[in-house]
Every structure is written in structure tokens, then in C-alpha cells.
Amino acid sequence: MARKTIRKSKAATSARTARTTAAKRVRTRASAPARARTSPGKLRLTMLTGDYEIVRALKDGTVRPEGIDLVIADYRGASEIHKRVAAGKGADINEFNGGHFVVQRAHGREDFTAIPVFLHRRFRHGFIYINRSMGRIREPSDLIGKRIGSTSIGAAANYWMRGYLEQAGVPHRSVTWVVDHFDDTAEQAPRELKIERAPAGGSVAQMLLDGEIDGVISPSIDRMIDERDPRVGRLWPNYKQIEVDYFRRTGLFPIMHVTTVPTRIVLRHPWVVRSLTLAFEEAKQLCYQRVINPRVVPLAWFRAQWEEERQLLGPDPWEYGMSDANRRNYGQLVRYVQEQVLTGPAPTLEDLFAKESFEIELPLPKFHATKYGF
């Protein structure tokens, strides 16, 4: 009787083990990156970008780059991507901070190059914050000689914001920059740029709240603004109108990030530059197609905002390719990097982008006609 019980117990255990193993296989297949297996004759490349609507169709397999099997790597936040790519541990295709990219290339890194796909742009006048409770800062010039916080020195957003302050009469070397952490750019910056590190365990956001610094430039919307802390406000409360005027004056919708691929892959397979650029373009067009439908985005007046933006920025604000507009745009970021942190010459656009980027026919193809009826 005991042996029968043992045999039944073993059989039940074996059945449970088999079910668990099968379930694991199902979960593994379900969570595996799209198109992980390489099709015959296709180049297998991994991709690491943010979870943006403009890349959704690439990530879900709706769009497939010609000649390429795309494997989607885990996305763990923009800062994690930048750290991995900066350390040479990214995927094959990476979204990367446009400021760090210029600095790394200027300092001789040649194992990666850029293609003309700009996945992140943002106006930045609304990301400069001040301490209002102290009453010391009423206009930009009041920041001269003061201490301004920043997460780091080398992020693209920070170059643009230091540039805006310079245009408003605040030279970037007239203030002391207090940073949460020293990145490679801070380590190699000229001595004339005054940089301090925030106290261990502290943050520049908390220092601003406590009145220990007078301002902060931040690449992201800070919690203290989102929660409307009365001690903190924007340097330019009417930032949207300032950004609209800035675009009308300059034509720049500032580029933040570039897309990089290994130089060895481009040298061996130069066609990947065009294939990837056109695939990103098609995915972006499908995004435009999707979000033009006011039922997709849960905002009451989204359609009105969409129409206002198109009237100002044109039909393709996230333009890809090396058009004159994109050359001027990224060229301005390169100039800011040169003026603010480089001690040697800045790389040219031809140094930064694969030469095939300049051979892609412009304008890029229209893959999808707009559909209405929503």
C-alpha cells in the first residue's frame, strides 16, 4: 500500500513537473523578442530604443527592415540605454544621447556611427527651474554668479538649455554647475567651467527646494513641478509661447537623441543604413496615422493641439534624413558642445554620421496615405 502511494506521488510529481516545464516554454516563447530567429540570408540585428509610438510598428513586427531580422532588446529606461551604449554594451541599433555621442566621437571613439534617425526631440525652455521662495531670481540675468543644478553636464538637453541661458545673457561660465553625478564630459571639461558635485546622498532637486542652489536645468519633468511645490517655478512661466517664438525665429525643433549602429556592421553591410532609415520612417508614418485619430489619445483637446502643432511645425516634425533642416538642427547641438565643453576641434556631421546617410534620397518615401473616417 505504501509503495502504491509512493508510485502515485511520484507520478503526480512528474505530471506537475511536466506541466510546469510546458508552461515555462510557453512563457519563454511569449516573452521572447520579436523575430529572434534569423531568416535565411538576412542580417540579425538587436535594437534598443525607448518605447515610443514612432517605433511601435518596428517593435511589434508590423514593419520589417529589408534584409534584416530585428531582435528587440529589453527597454529599462532612457538613462539605462545611454549608460550601456556609453560603456560599449548596447545593442546593434541604439538610441543614444546626442550630446554624449558628439563628445565620445570628439575624444576618438570610432566603434559606432550614427544614421539619420532622430527618435527624441524636445523644446527645452520649460525645463529651467528656479527657487521662488528666496525671491532672488526674477529674470535670467539674476542667475549670473549663482549656483545652478543639473543631473549631469553631458546630456543633450543640458547643452540646449545652457545655450538658451547664454542667449538670455547668462554665460555658461558665469555660474557654478552643481551636478548629481560626474559623467565623462564633466571629467574632461575645461577648467574654466566651474563644476561641483552634489553632497553624497543628496540631489540637486532637493537642494533647489532647500534654497541651497538658485536654479536647476533638468532633462525631464521633475516631481516638484508636477506636484506644484510652491517653492519652485519655471524661469519662463510662459515657456510655450517662448518656444513657439523660438521655432518661428530659428526653425529648430531641438534634436536630443541620435540612432547609432556599429561601424563594423556599416563597413561590412553599407546597405543597412538605408534599410533601417526607411524602416524607421515607415514606422513613424504609421504612428502619425494612428494618433491622428482622436479616439487613440485620452486627451479631450488632443485634436486641437495636433492641428496647432502641424500648422506651426509642419506635417513631419520628427523628420529623418540629412535634410538641410536636420543638418542645421544637429549642427547647432554640435556647436553648443564645442563652445561649452570641448578643448579640441568638434567633429563634423560627416564625422558623426555614416556616409550612406548623406546618399539617402530626400524627401523620404510616403509609405502610407492618410486614412480618415474616425
C-alpha positions as CSV (number, residue, x, y, z in Angstrom):
1,M,0.0,0.0,0.0
2,A,2.8,2.3,0.9
3,R,4.6,1.5,-2.4
4,K,1.4,2.3,-4.4
5,T,1.1,5.6,-2.6
6,I,4.8,6.4,-3.4
7,R,4.3,5.5,-7.0
8,K,1.2,7.7,-7.2
9,S,3.1,10.5,-5.5
10,K,6.0,10.2,-8.0
11,A,3.5,10.1,-10.9
12,A,1.8,13.2,-9.6
13,T,5.1,15.0,-9.1
14,S,6.2,14.0,-12.7
15,A,2.9,15.3,-14.1
16,R,3.3,18.6,-12.2
17,T,6.9,18.9,-13.4
18,A,5.9,18.3,-17.0
19,R,3.1,20.9,-16.7
20,T,5.5,23.5,-15.2
21,T,8.1,22.8,-17.9
22,A,5.5,23.2,-20.6
23,A,4.2,26.4,-19.0
24,K,7.7,27.8,-18.9
25,R,8.2,27.0,-22.5
26,V,5.0,28.9,-23.3
27,R,6.1,31.9,-21.2
28,T,9.5,31.9,-22.8
29,R,8.0,31.9,-26.3
30,A,5.6,34.6,-25.4
31,S,8.2,36.9,-23.9
32,A,10.9,36.2,-26.5
33,P,11.9,39.2,-28.6
34,A,10.1,39.6,-31.9
35,R,11.7,37.7,-34.8
36,A,14.6,36.3,-32.7
37,R,15.4,33.7,-35.2
38,T,17.4,34.7,-38.2
39,S,15.7,34.1,-41.6
40,P,18.0,32.6,-44.3
41,G,20.1,35.3,-45.9
42,K,19.0,38.0,-43.5
43,L,21.2,40.0,-41.1
44,R,20.3,39.6,-37.5
45,L,20.5,42.9,-35.5
46,T,19.4,43.7,-32.0
47,M,17.7,47.1,-31.3
48,L,17.5,49.1,-28.1
49,T,15.2,52.2,-28.1
50,G,12.6,53.9,-26.0
51,D,9.0,52.7,-26.1
52,Y,7.8,55.5,-28.4
53,E,4.8,55.5,-30.7
54,I,7.1,56.3,-33.6
55,V,8.9,53.0,-33.2
56,R,5.9,50.8,-32.2
57,A,5.5,49.3,-35.7
58,L,9.1,48.2,-35.7
59,K,8.8,46.7,-32.2
60,D,5.6,44.8,-32.9
61,G,6.8,43.5,-36.3
62,T,4.4,45.4,-38.4
63,V,7.3,47.0,-40.2
64,R,10.3,44.8,-41.1
65,P,13.6,46.4,-42.4
66,E,14.6,45.0,-45.7
67,G,17.3,42.3,-45.4
68,I,17.3,42.5,-41.6
69,D,15.9,40.3,-38.8
70,L,15.3,42.7,-35.9
71,V,15.5,41.4,-32.4
72,I,14.1,43.8,-29.8
73,A,16.2,44.2,-26.6
74,D,14.6,44.9,-23.2
75,Y,13.9,48.6,-22.6
76,R,14.8,49.7,-19.0
77,G,14.6,53.5,-19.3
78,A,16.5,56.1,-21.3
79,S,19.3,56.6,-18.8
80,E,20.0,52.9,-18.7
81,I,20.2,52.8,-22.5
82,H,22.7,55.7,-22.5
83,K,24.8,54.1,-19.8
84,R,25.0,50.9,-21.7
85,V,25.9,52.5,-25.0
86,A,28.4,54.8,-23.5
87,A,30.2,51.8,-22.0
88,G,30.1,49.9,-25.3
89,K,27.5,47.4,-24.0
90,G,24.5,48.4,-26.0
91,A,22.6,46.5,-28.8
92,D,23.4,46.8,-32.5
93,I,21.0,49.6,-33.1
94,N,20.8,52.1,-30.2
95,E,19.0,55.2,-29.3
96,F,21.8,57.4,-27.8
97,N,22.1,60.8,-26.3
98,G,23.1,63.3,-29.0
99,G,25.4,65.3,-26.7
100,H,27.3,62.3,-25.3
101,F,27.7,61.0,-28.9
102,V,29.4,64.2,-30.0
103,V,31.8,64.1,-27.0
104,Q,32.7,60.5,-27.4
105,R,33.4,60.9,-31.1
106,A,35.4,64.0,-30.4
107,H,37.5,62.0,-28.0
108,G,38.3,59.3,-30.6
109,R,35.7,56.7,-30.2
110,E,35.1,55.2,-33.6
111,D,33.4,51.8,-33.0
112,F,29.9,53.3,-33.6
113,T,28.4,55.7,-36.1
114,A,25.0,57.4,-36.5
115,I,22.2,57.0,-39.0
116,P,19.8,59.9,-39.7
117,V,17.0,58.8,-37.4
118,F,16.3,61.2,-34.6
119,L,13.9,59.5,-32.1
120,H,13.7,62.2,-29.5
121,R,13.3,66.0,-29.9
122,R,12.0,68.5,-27.3
123,F,11.8,72.2,-26.8
124,R,13.6,73.0,-23.5
125,H,12.7,76.5,-22.3
126,G,10.2,74.9,-19.9
127,F,12.8,72.7,-18.2
128,I,14.7,75.5,-16.4
129,Y,13.5,75.8,-12.8
130,I,14.2,78.4,-10.1
131,N,13.7,78.7,-6.3
132,R,10.9,81.2,-5.9
133,S,10.7,81.3,-2.1
134,M,14.1,83.1,-1.8
135,G,13.0,85.9,-4.1
136,R,16.5,86.2,-5.6
137,I,15.7,85.2,-9.2
138,R,13.2,87.4,-11.1
139,E,14.9,87.3,-14.6
140,P,17.6,85.3,-16.3
141,S,20.4,87.8,-15.6
142,D,19.8,87.2,-11.8
143,L,21.4,83.8,-12.3
144,I,24.8,85.3,-13.1
145,G,27.3,84.3,-10.4
146,K,24.8,81.8,-8.9
147,R,24.8,78.0,-8.5
148,I,22.6,76.0,-10.9
149,G,21.9,72.3,-10.5
150,S,21.9,69.7,-13.2
151,T,21.7,65.9,-13.3
152,S,24.9,65.9,-15.3
153,I,26.9,68.0,-17.7
154,G,26.9,66.0,-20.9
155,A,23.2,65.3,-21.7
156,A,22.0,66.9,-24.9
157,A,19.1,68.7,-23.1
158,N,21.6,70.5,-20.9
159,Y,23.6,71.8,-23.8
160,W,20.5,73.3,-25.3
161,M,19.4,74.9,-22.0
162,R,22.8,76.3,-21.3
163,G,22.6,77.7,-24.8
164,Y,19.2,79.3,-24.1
165,L,20.6,80.9,-20.9
166,E,23.6,82.2,-22.9
167,Q,21.2,83.8,-25.4
168,A,19.3,85.4,-22.4
169,G,22.5,87.0,-21.1
170,V,23.8,84.3,-18.7
171,P,27.2,83.0,-20.0
172,H,27.6,79.3,-19.1
173,R,30.9,80.1,-17.4
174,S,29.4,82.8,-15.2
175,V,27.7,80.3,-12.9
176,T,28.7,77.3,-10.9
177,W,27.2,74.0,-12.1
178,V,26.2,71.6,-9.3
179,V,25.7,68.0,-10.7
180,D,24.2,64.9,-9.3
181,H,27.0,62.8,-10.8
182,F,30.2,63.4,-12.8
183,D,29.9,61.9,-16.2
184,D,32.8,61.6,-18.7
185,T,32.0,65.0,-20.1
186,A,32.4,66.7,-16.6
187,E,35.7,64.8,-16.1
188,Q,37.1,66.1,-19.3
189,A,35.6,69.6,-19.4
190,P,37.8,72.7,-19.4
191,R,38.8,74.1,-16.0
192,E,37.1,77.4,-16.8
193,L,33.7,75.5,-16.5
194,K,33.0,75.6,-12.7
195,I,31.6,72.2,-11.7
196,E,30.7,70.9,-8.2
197,R,29.2,67.6,-7.2
198,A,26.1,67.5,-5.0
199,P,26.7,66.2,-1.5
200,A,26.6,62.4,-1.1
201,G,23.1,61.2,-0.6
202,G,21.6,64.5,-1.8
203,S,20.2,65.7,-5.1
204,V,20.1,68.9,-7.0
205,A,16.3,68.8,-6.9
206,Q,16.3,68.7,-3.1
207,M,19.0,71.4,-3.0
208,L,16.7,73.7,-5.0
209,L,13.8,73.1,-2.7
210,D,16.0,73.9,0.3
211,G,17.4,77.1,-1.3
212,E,21.0,75.7,-1.4
213,I,21.1,76.5,-5.2
214,D,19.1,79.0,-7.2
215,G,18.1,77.0,-10.3
216,V,18.1,73.6,-11.9
217,I,18.2,72.6,-15.6
218,S,16.6,69.1,-15.9
219,P,16.1,66.8,-18.9
220,S,12.8,65.6,-17.5
221,I,9.7,66.9,-15.8
222,D,10.6,67.0,-12.1
223,R,8.2,65.7,-9.4
224,M,8.5,69.1,-7.7
225,I,6.9,70.8,-10.8
226,D,4.4,68.0,-11.4
227,E,3.2,68.3,-7.8
228,R,3.3,72.1,-7.9
229,D,5.6,72.7,-5.0
230,P,5.2,76.5,-4.2
231,R,8.9,76.9,-3.6
232,V,9.7,76.1,-7.2
233,G,8.7,77.6,-10.5
234,R,9.9,77.9,-14.1
235,L,12.3,80.6,-15.1
236,W,10.0,81.3,-18.0
237,P,6.4,80.6,-16.9
238,N,5.2,81.4,-20.4
239,Y,7.6,78.8,-21.8
240,K,5.2,77.5,-24.5
241,Q,5.0,80.9,-26.2
242,I,8.7,81.4,-25.9
243,E,9.3,78.0,-27.5
244,V,6.8,78.9,-30.3
245,D,8.6,82.2,-30.9
246,Y,12.0,80.3,-30.8
247,F,10.8,77.9,-33.5
248,R,9.5,80.7,-35.7
249,R,12.8,82.5,-35.3
250,T,15.2,79.6,-35.8
251,G,13.2,76.8,-37.4
252,L,14.7,74.4,-34.8
253,F,12.7,71.7,-33.0
254,P,15.8,70.6,-31.0
255,I,17.2,67.1,-31.6
256,M,18.1,65.3,-28.3
257,H,19.0,61.7,-29.4
258,V,20.6,60.0,-32.4
259,T,20.5,56.4,-33.5
260,T,23.8,54.5,-33.7
261,V,25.0,51.3,-35.3
262,P,28.4,49.6,-35.0
263,T,30.9,50.9,-37.6
264,R,32.0,47.4,-38.4
265,I,28.4,46.5,-39.5
266,V,28.2,49.6,-41.7
267,L,31.5,48.9,-43.3
268,R,30.6,45.2,-44.0
269,H,26.9,45.9,-44.9
270,P,26.6,49.6,-46.0
271,W,23.0,49.0,-47.2
272,V,21.8,48.7,-43.6
273,V,21.9,52.5,-43.3
274,R,19.2,53.0,-45.9
275,S,17.2,49.9,-44.9
276,L,17.0,51.0,-41.2
277,T,16.3,54.6,-42.0
278,L,13.4,53.7,-44.3
279,A,12.0,51.2,-41.8
280,F,12.1,53.8,-39.0
281,E,10.4,56.2,-41.4
282,E,7.6,53.8,-42.2
283,A,7.0,53.1,-38.5
284,K,6.8,56.8,-37.9
285,Q,4.3,57.3,-40.7
286,L,2.1,54.6,-39.1
287,C,2.4,56.4,-35.8
288,Y,1.1,59.6,-37.4
289,Q,-1.7,57.5,-39.0
290,R,-2.6,56.1,-35.6
291,V,-2.5,59.3,-33.4
292,I,-4.4,61.4,-35.9
293,N,-7.4,59.5,-34.6
294,P,-8.7,61.5,-31.6
295,R,-10.0,58.2,-30.0
296,V,-6.5,56.9,-29.5
297,V,-5.1,59.6,-27.2
298,P,-7.1,60.1,-23.9
299,L,-7.0,63.9,-24.0
300,A,-10.1,66.0,-24.6
301,W,-8.5,68.6,-26.8
302,F,-5.7,66.5,-28.3
303,R,-7.0,67.0,-31.9
304,A,-6.9,70.8,-31.5
305,Q,-3.3,70.5,-30.2
306,W,-2.4,68.2,-33.1
307,E,-3.8,70.7,-35.6
308,E,-2.0,73.6,-33.9
309,E,1.3,71.8,-34.0
310,R,1.0,70.8,-37.6
311,Q,0.3,74.4,-38.6
312,L,3.4,75.5,-36.8
313,L,5.9,72.6,-37.2
314,G,4.7,71.2,-40.5
315,P,3.5,67.7,-41.4
316,D,6.6,65.9,-40.2
317,P,8.1,67.4,-37.0
318,W,10.2,64.2,-36.4
319,E,11.9,64.4,-39.8
320,Y,14.6,61.8,-40.6
321,G,17.3,62.0,-43.2
322,M,20.1,64.5,-43.6
323,S,18.0,67.4,-44.9
324,D,19.2,71.0,-44.6
325,A,16.9,71.5,-41.6
326,N,18.3,68.4,-39.8
327,R,21.9,69.5,-40.6
328,R,21.2,72.9,-39.1
329,N,19.5,71.4,-36.1
330,Y,22.1,68.8,-35.1
331,G,24.8,71.2,-36.2
332,Q,23.6,73.7,-33.6
333,L,23.9,71.0,-30.9
334,V,27.4,70.2,-32.1
335,R,28.3,73.9,-31.8
336,Y,27.0,74.0,-28.2
337,V,29.1,71.0,-27.3
338,Q,32.1,72.7,-28.9
339,E,31.5,76.0,-27.1
340,Q,30.7,74.6,-23.7
341,V,32.9,71.5,-23.0
342,L,35.4,70.6,-25.8
343,T,39.0,71.7,-25.7
344,G,39.8,70.4,-29.2
345,P,38.0,70.6,-32.5
346,A,34.4,69.4,-32.8
347,P,33.6,66.6,-35.2
348,T,31.8,67.5,-38.4
349,L,28.5,65.9,-39.4
350,E,30.4,63.8,-41.9
351,D,32.5,62.5,-39.0
352,L,29.4,61.7,-36.9
353,F,27.1,60.0,-39.5
354,A,27.7,57.1,-41.8
355,K,28.5,58.4,-45.3
356,E,25.5,56.4,-46.6
357,S,23.3,58.8,-44.5
358,F,24.0,61.6,-47.0
359,E,23.2,59.4,-50.0
360,I,19.6,58.6,-49.0
361,E,17.2,60.3,-51.4
362,L,15.1,63.1,-49.9
363,P,12.3,63.6,-49.2
364,L,11.8,60.1,-47.8
365,P,9.1,57.9,-49.4
366,K,5.5,58.2,-48.4
367,F,4.7,54.6,-47.5
368,H,1.1,55.1,-46.3
369,A,-1.6,57.5,-47.4
370,T,-3.6,59.1,-44.6
371,K,-6.9,57.3,-43.8
372,Y,-9.9,59.1,-42.4
373,G,-13.3,58.1,-41.1
374,F,-12.7,58.0,-37.4
